[in-house]
Amino acid sequence: MVIGVDGQKIGVISKDEALSQAAELGLDLVEIAPNINPPVAKIVEFQKFKYDEEKKEKAAKKNAKEVELKELWLTPRIAEHDLNTRLRRAEEFIEHGDRIMFRVKFKGREMAHTEFGFQLLNKIFESMGDKISIEREPKLEGRSITAIVGKSRGPKKD
C-alpha cells in the first residue's frame, strides 16, 4: 500500500514501482507500517519526515510526567513521632505522584529480629491504607528490608 505526497492513497503496487514513482518526484519511499499486511509506505522527503517524527517525540516527552523513586530509611526501633513524620513525608511524595522505597536498616544484633522490620512495614501499609498500592512486597536484602509502594490506582471498574 503506497500513500502519495498529498496524503492520497495510490494503492497496492510493487516495491519497484513505488521506488520509481518516488524517484520521478525526487523524493524518498519511507515504510511507515511494516507489520501489517500489506505494508504501508509513503512517498515523502525523508529529511522532512525525520524532522516531523523528532518533533512529535519531543512533544510527547514534554507532556509525559517522569515518576521518581524516593527512598525513606527507617530503623526497626524508630520512635512513634519520627515514624509519623516519615509517614507525612511519604504521603506528600505519593500525592506528588512519586513511588517510595521504604528501607528498614538493621545494625548489629538487630539482625536477629528481622520480624520487627516486617511488622513496621505492615504497620506503615495499614496506616496509609487505600492511598498506596504495594508494587514490591517487603523483602530482606542483606542488612535491610525493602518494599516499594506507589499511588493507588483506585477500585477496579468492571
C-alpha positions in Angstrom: 0.0 0.0 0.0 1.5 3.3 -1.1 0.5 6.8 0.0 1.3 9.7 -2.2 2.9 13.1 -1.4 -0.5 14.8 -0.9 -1.7 12.1 1.5 -4.0 10.3 -1.0 -3.8 6.5 -1.5 -2.0 5.4 -4.6 -2.9 1.8 -4.0 -1.2 -1.6 -3.6 1.7 -1.6 -6.0 5.1 -3.4 -6.2 8.1 -2.1 -4.4 9.9 -1.4 -7.6 7.0 0.7 -9.0 6.8 2.7 -5.8 10.5 3.4 -5.8 10.4 4.5 -9.4 7.4 6.9 -8.7 9.4 8.3 -5.7 12.5 8.8 -7.9 10.4 10.6 -10.6 9.3 13.1 -8.0 12.8 13.4 -6.5 11.6 12.1 -3.1 12.1 9.0 -0.9 9.9 6.0 -0.2 9.5 5.5 3.6 8.0 2.4 5.1 5.5 3.6 7.8 3.8 0.4 8.9 5.8 -2.7 8.1 4.0 -5.2 10.3 0.6 -5.0 8.7 -0.5 -6.8 5.5 0.1 -5.2 3.0 2.9 -2.9 4.5 2.2 0.8 4.2 4.8 3.1 2.6 4.7 6.8 1.9 6.4 9.0 -0.7 7.9 11.9 1.2 11.1 13.9 1.6 13.0 11.8 4.1 14.7 14.7 6.0 11.4 16.5 6.5 9.7 13.2 7.6 12.5 12.6 10.1 12.3 16.1 11.4 8.5 15.8 11.9 8.9 12.5 13.8 11.5 14.0 16.1 9.2 16.9 16.8 6.3 14.5 17.7 8.6 12.6 20.1 9.7 15.8 21.8 6.1 16.9 22.2 5.2 13.5 23.7 8.2 13.7 26.2 7.2 17.2 27.2 3.7 16.1 28.2 4.9 12.9 30.0 5.4 13.1 33.7 8.5 11.4 35.0 7.9 9.3 38.1 10.7 9.4 40.6 11.6 6.7 43.2 12.1 8.3 46.6 13.7 6.3 49.3 12.8 6.6 53.0 15.1 5.0 55.6 13.7 3.6 58.8 15.1 1.5 61.7 13.1 -1.2 63.5 13.2 0.7 66.8 12.0 4.0 65.3 10.2 6.3 67.7 6.4 6.9 67.1 6.9 10.7 66.4 9.7 10.0 63.9 7.6 7.4 62.2 4.6 9.8 61.9 7.0 12.4 60.4 8.2 9.9 57.8 4.6 8.9 57.0 3.6 12.5 56.4 6.6 12.9 54.1 5.6 9.7 52.3 2.1 10.9 51.8 3.5 14.1 50.2 5.6 12.1 47.8 2.6 9.9 46.9 0.3 12.9 46.3 3.0 14.3 44.0 2.9 11.1 42.0 6.2 9.6 43.1 6.9 6.0 44.1 8.5 5.3 47.5 11.1 2.7 48.6 10.8 2.0 52.3 14.1 0.6 53.6 14.3 -0.7 57.2 18.0 -0.9 58.0 19.4 -3.2 60.7 22.5 -2.6 62.8 24.5 -5.2 64.7 22.3 -7.6 66.8 19.1 -6.2 65.3 19.6 -8.7 62.5 18.5 -11.4 65.0 15.0 -10.0 65.0 14.1 -9.1 61.4 10.4 -9.7 62.2 10.3 -6.2 63.8 11.2 -4.7 60.4 8.4 -6.6 58.7 5.9 -5.6 61.4 7.0 -2.0 61.0 6.3 -2.1 57.2 3.0 -3.8 57.8 2.1 -1.0 60.2 3.0 1.6 57.6 1.0 -0.1 54.9 -2.1 -0.3 57.2 -1.8 3.4 58.2 -1.5 4.6 54.6 -4.5 2.4 53.7 -6.1 2.9 50.3 -3.7 5.8 49.3 -1.0 3.3 48.2 -0.6 0.1 46.2 2.3 -2.2 47.1 4.4 -2.7 44.0 7.0 -4.9 45.6 6.4 -6.9 48.7 8.8 -6.4 51.7 12.0 -8.5 51.1 15.1 -9.0 53.2 18.2 -7.9 51.2 21.4 -8.1 53.1 21.1 -5.9 56.3 17.8 -4.2 55.2 14.3 -4.9 54.2 12.9 -3.0 51.2 9.4 -2.5 49.8 8.2 -0.3 47.0 4.8 1.4 47.0 3.1 3.7 44.6 0.0 5.7 44.3 -3.2 3.6 44.5 -4.9 3.1 41.2 -8.3 3.2 42.9 -11.0 0.5 42.8 -11.1 -1.6 39.7 -14.1 -1.0 37.5 -15.9 -3.9 35.8 
